[in-house]
Amino acid sequence: MDLEVNKEAKAYVESLIERARKAQETIEDYTQEQVDRLVATVVWNIVKDGPAQEISKLAVEESRMGNFEGKYNKLMAKAKGAMRDMKGKKSVGVIEVDEEKQIMKIAKPVGVIGGLVPCTNPEATPTVKVAHALKGRNAIILSPHPRTKRTNTFIVNIIRDTLKKLGVPEDLVIGIEEPTMDISNEVMRQCDMVLATGGAGLVKAAYTSGTPAYGVGAGNAVIVVDETADLKDAAHKIMLSKTFDFATSCSAENSLIIQESIYDELIEELESEGGYLANAKEKDKLQKAIWVDGHLNPKIIAQPAAAIAEIAGIDIPEDRTFMMVEETGVGADHPFSGEKLSVVVALYKYEKFEDAVNKVNEITRYQGMGHSCGIHSFNEDHIMELALKTKVSRMNINQGQALANTGNWFNGMPFTTSLGCGSWGGNTVSENITWKHLINTTWVSKHFEPVVPTDEELFGDVMLEDLAESVVE
């Protein structure tokens, strides 16, 4: 039976790939102006008033995660931010010339991109992936999580209608309307490049598909707050980030490592921002509610604090928007040290700053290696020590982590919905994945008179040291 299903899925995806390839060939020779107009028109027809609100509303209804405001703001920021980052950037023809080395680089399409879309971000992820794919003159097939297939289809239909009106083949963007694991696997096997955003299992499948793939590592952001921080500002930013879309983002603060001298004061500030500090008994109830048989309980993922409290059997004031638990340990026996995908954050104390750095590494080693960390501080030595001694691909200073990692108007991080976590997280790259990763590049070199450096130029003082040793002998 399974073999039959696989054959069916294979044949179905083969037909989609064939359609996508034909469409992609029609824009192979597009000029930069044509490409940029195509991308801008597609994105505009999603973010403009009307479609944007409908997409955000449907995403909440269908996923039953997050909230309308979070979905809408995420769509606005990521889609428009991706446009800002792409505007004026060359992705067609000669994109770079190095006069000194006589090297010219020419951008060419990858072909058909296989885009895997998670149910946590069904509004921004497909929009940004389509924009990045089209910028490189690629076609893309979007395979969504079954839970949010209607949202994906809604977005794809808007895009296809836009393409039709532009006189461009609609099959540049194809959506899987009834996704299954077999179909997703076939998309990954048959496309030219995989862009996978989702859980660890999905990313592993992408990397073992036999197709070049960009995947993302697990999130479990850890944030240090030292004694120089503006505690009111830090608490406000942590609240905004932790409660954004009810923590659907893998970048939301999962643990705070707080200097012991300002620990109580920061908790007060966090409580003034809507935080609720659970006592020992409540922490135990929360743990049993959040994890079932060692796995995150789907009922608590990206839900409001009141809903999580009700599931756990805890009474909290109606105005509380996130929950805090005090923690000391790390690892499987201390699940609050891991990713929670909920408006719950773990609190740790530290004495010396090196202890804070060690704790960040300990927590991310357990979960979230290579993803990200942050710090609220005005001590440049602390900031540099954390940046130099942690195995993360991005670190944000005095910012809300979930709002900063994937790019925002207040920082220079590239806008994206896919975060590479380097070899630490089992990924190919340690960058924010954008259109630049969805092009092939031909290097063209010209001959020039050889320039061969002398040994002195190459080895300098090392040769003198070697000579001195010979004299002594």
N, C-alpha and C positions, 0 to 999 in steps of 0.2 A: 504493500500500500504506500509506504514511504517513498519507494522507488518511483511509483506512478506520480505522486505529488511532485517529486523533484523533477521528473521529466516535464511535467506540465509547467512548473515554474520556470524551468530552463527555456522552454519554447516560448513562453510568454515574454520573458525578459529579452530573449533574442530579437523578438519582433519590435520591442521598444528601443533597443539599442540600434537596430537598423534604421528606424524612423529618426532617432536622434542624430545619427551620423549624417544622414541625408540633409537634415536641417542645418547641422553644423557646417557642412561643406558650403552652404550658400553664403555664409558670412566669413568664410576663410580669408577672403580678399577685401574685407571691409577696411575703410580708412579709419584713422583714429577718430575723426569727427563723427563718422557713422556709428562707431562703437559707443562713443560717449553719449551720443543722442539716444541710442537704443537703451543704454543702462539708465540714463536719467528719466526717460519716459516710463520705463517699467517701474522703477522705484517710486516715482511721483504718483502713479496710479494706485499704489498701495498706501502711501503715507498721507495722501490728501484726505480732507474731511469727508466722512462717509465710509469708505472702505476701511480706513484705519480703526474707526470705532467698532465697526461690525466684526472685523477680525479679532480685536481684543475681547469683545463680548463673547464671541463664539469660543475663543481659546479658554476662557474661564469656565464657561458652561460645559464644554466637552472634557477638559482635563480634570475639572473639579480641584484645581490647584491654583494658588495665587489669587490675585484680585485684578479687577478691571484697570485700576489706576496703574498698577505695576506693569501689566501687559502692554497697555497703551504707551506709557513712558518708555518702556524698553524698546518697543517697535520704533518710536520716534527717534530715540537717541542712537540706536545701533544702525538703523537704515540710513538716516540722514548723516550720521557720523561716517559711515562707510563711503557715502557719496562725497563728503568733504575730503576724505583721505585719497579718493581716486581722482578727484577733479584736477585736470591739468597734468596728470601723470601718464607717461607714454607706456602703452601696452601693445602697440602695433609697430611693426617695422623696426628701424634702428632706435633702440632705447638708451644706448650708452656708447660713448666713444672715449677711449683713452689715447690721447695723442702721443704721450710719451712712449707707451708700450705698443702703440699702433694696433690696438685691439678694438673691434667694434662688436657690439652685442645686438642680436636681432631676436625679437620676441615672436613666438609662434604658439598656436593653440595646443593644448593637451589633447583635446578631442571631446569625449563624453565623460563628464564627471558624475560619479555616484554619490549623492548627498543623503546621509542618514540623519534624520531629524528626531530629537528627543521630545517626549510629551511634556517636559518641564518648560520648554521654550518654543512652543509651536508657532509663535507669531513672528519673532525676530529672526530665528535661525534660518528658515527657508528663504526669507526675503534677502538676507545678507548673503547667503550662499549663492542664490541666483545672481545677485548683482556682481559678486566676485567672479563667478563663472563667465558671465557675459562680457565682463571687462577683458577677459583673456580670449574672447571669441570662441568660447566653448558652448556645448550643449550640456544640460544637466538633467538627471533623473532623480527626483526626490522620493525617498522611501521613508515615510513617517512611522512613528510608533502607532500601533493600532488604536490606542486610546484617543489620539488626536488626528485621526485620518480626515475628518470632515473639515477641520481648520486648514489642513494642508491643501485639500482639494479646493477649498474656497479661494485660497491665495493663488494657487496654480491657475485656476480658471480666470482670475483677474488678469494674471500675467499673459495667459494665452490669448485672451480677448484683446489685450493691448498689442501683442505681437501681430495678430491678424489685422488690426487697424493700421499698423505700420507697414503692412505688406511683407512681413517677415514670417518665415515658417513657424507655426505655433509649436512644433515639436522641438524647438530649442529648449523648451522647458516642459518636462513630462512629470506628472505626479502619479504615484501608485495609489489608486483609490481604495483597494482592498489589500492592504499589506499583510504579509505573513513572514515568518522567519525564513522560509525557503526562498521566497521572492527577494527579500533583502540580501540573502547570501548570494543569490544569482546576480543581482545588480552589482554587488561587490566583485564577483568573479569576472563578469563580462565587460565592465566599464574600463576606461583607460586610467582613471585615478579615483580613489575613494577619499571622501571628506566626511569622516565619521565623528559625530557629536552624540554622546550618549554614555551609557554605563560601561563598566569594565568589560563585560562579556561582549558587547557590541564592538568595542574598540579592538579587543583581542581577535574577534572574527575578521575585522577589517585587515589587521596586520597578517593574518594567516590565510587571506583570500587568494594570495598569489598576484594581487594587483598592487601597484604602488599606492600607499595610503598615508594620509595625515590623520592621526587620531589625537585624542586628548586624554590626559591622565586624570586620576581621581582628585577631587577637590577636598580640602580640609584646612582652610585658611586659619593661620595662627597669627594673632596680633599682639605685639608688645606695647605696653604703656609704661613709660618710665617717669621718674620724678620731675622731669622738666616739662612734661606735657601740659597743654591747656586742657584741663580735665573737663570743663564744661563743653568745650568744642569737641573734644574726643568722644565724650558720651553722646553728644547729639549726632555726630557722624556715624558712630557705631549703631545707634538706633536706626537711623535712616537706611543704612546698609543692611542691617540684620532683618528689618521688617519689610524691605523692598520685595514686592510680589510674594510675601510670606516665605522668603528664603528659598525660592526655587533655584536660585543661582548657586552653582558649585563654588562660587567665590565668597559667599556670605561668611562673616566671622563665625568660626566654630569654637575657638578658644581664645581667651584673653590672658596674657601673661603680665601680671601687674606688680610693679615695685611695691614692696610691703608697706613702705612709709605713706603711700598715697592710696592704698587698697580700699580702706573704708570710705575715704572721700569720693573715690571714683564710683563705688557702689551707690553712694547717695546720689551722685549725679546721674547715674544710669537709672536709678529708681525715679528720679524726677523726670526722666525722658520716657517713662512708661514701662520700665523693667520690673520684674517680680522675682525676688530672691527666694528660692525654695529652701525649706529647712530639710533636715536629714530624712525625715519620714516622707516628705513630699518628693524628695529626690529619688527615693526608692520606688515610689509609685510611678514617677515619670519614666524611670528606666524601664519598668515593666510595660509601660504603655508604648514607649518609643521603639523598643526592640522586642520582637517576637521570634523565638527560636533562633536567636542570633542575627536576625535580619531586621532592617528598618520596617516598621509597620506602615503599610501604604496609607492607612487611615490618618496618620499624623503628618504626612509629607505635605509641606507647603500649605498648612492650615493655620487659621488665626489662633492666637494664644488661648482664647476662651475655649475653642474646640478641643485643643490638646489637653487642657486642664480638665475638661469634662470627661474625656476618655480615660484620663488618669485617676479620676475621682478626687480632684483637688479643687478647692474653692479659692478663686482669685478675684480681686476687684475687677469690675467691668472695663475699667479704663487701662488695664495692663495689656501691652502689645507684644511683649517678648518676655522670656523666662530665663533665669540664670541659676546655675548650680555650681557649688564650690567643689573643686576637684584637686586631687594631689597626684594620683597615679596616671599611668599611660599604658595603653594596650588593651587586649581583649577583655581583661578582667575589669577594665575601667572604660566602658563603651562611650561615656561622654567625651572622651578624648578624641573620638573619631568624628566623621562627617555625620551630620544629623538631618540635613535637608528640612529643617524646621526652625521656628523662631525660638530656639533654645541655644544658649551659649554657656560654655564651661569657663570657670574662673580659676586661675592659678596665681599663687604668690611667688615672688622671687626676692632674694636679698641682693646678691651681686649680679651685675649685668651679664657676666659670663654664664651664670645660672640660667638667665632668660634665653640666651642663645642656645644653650644646651637643651633646654626644654622645647624650644621650637624645633630643633633637629630631632629630638626624641619623638615628639608628636607626629611630625611629618614622616618620619621613618615608619611609624605605625600605619598611618594613612595620609595620603596627599603628597608623597615625595615628588619634588620638582614643580609643584603647582604654584604656590604663592605664600607670602607672609607680608606683614605690614608692621608699621611702628608709628606711635604717636610720641614725638620727641622733638626737642630743639637742641639736643646734644649731638653734634656732628660725629664725634668719636663713636658714640653708640650706634648711630645710623650706619656708619661705614663698617663697624664690626659685624653688625647683623647682616649687612649686604655681602660682606666678604666670607662669612663663615657658615652661611646656610645654603642648602642644596635646593634652591627654588628658582623658577624661571622669571619671576616678577616680584618686586617688593614696592609697596606704596607707602609714602611718608605723609602722615597727617591727612589721610583720606579714608572714606568709607570703602572697604575692600571690594564689595560686590559692585559698587558704582564705578570703581577705578580700574579694575583688572582688564576689562574688555574694551577700554577706551571711554573717555568722557570729554566733555567740552572744557573741563578744568585741568586736564593733564595731556601729556603727549603720547600716551599709549595708543597704538593703532586700534581703531574700532573693529571689532570682530565678534563672533559668537563661538569661536573655536580657539581654545588655549592649548598650545603645545607645551609639554612639560619636560622635554628633553629626555636623555637616556635615563635620568632619575625616575621619570614616570613611565618609562617604556615607550616613549614617543620618538619620532624622527627628528623633530625640531623643538627648540625651546623658545619659540616666538609666538606672538599673536598671529594666527594664520589668516592671510588675506589673499587678494587676487594675485599678488606677487608669487604665491606658491602654486598658482594654477596656470602657469605658462611654462613652455619650454623655451630655452635660450640657445641660439646658435652663436658661438664665438667665431668671429672672423679675424684672422691675423694677417698682417702685412710684413713682408721681409724688410729688415733694415740692417745696416752694417753692424756686425757683432760687437757687443760691448761686454768685455770679459773683465770683471774686477780682479785686482791683484790680491795675493794672499794677505798682504798687510791690510787692505781694505776689508777683507772678509773676517780675518781672525784677530787683528789688532794686538792688544796687550797679551793675548794668550800665547802668541809666538815669542814675545820677549821673555815671558815667564819660563817657557820651555827652554829657551836659550840659556837663561840664568841657571837652571837646574843642570844643564849639560856642563857648564863651566865649573860648577861646584863639584861635580863628579870627577 
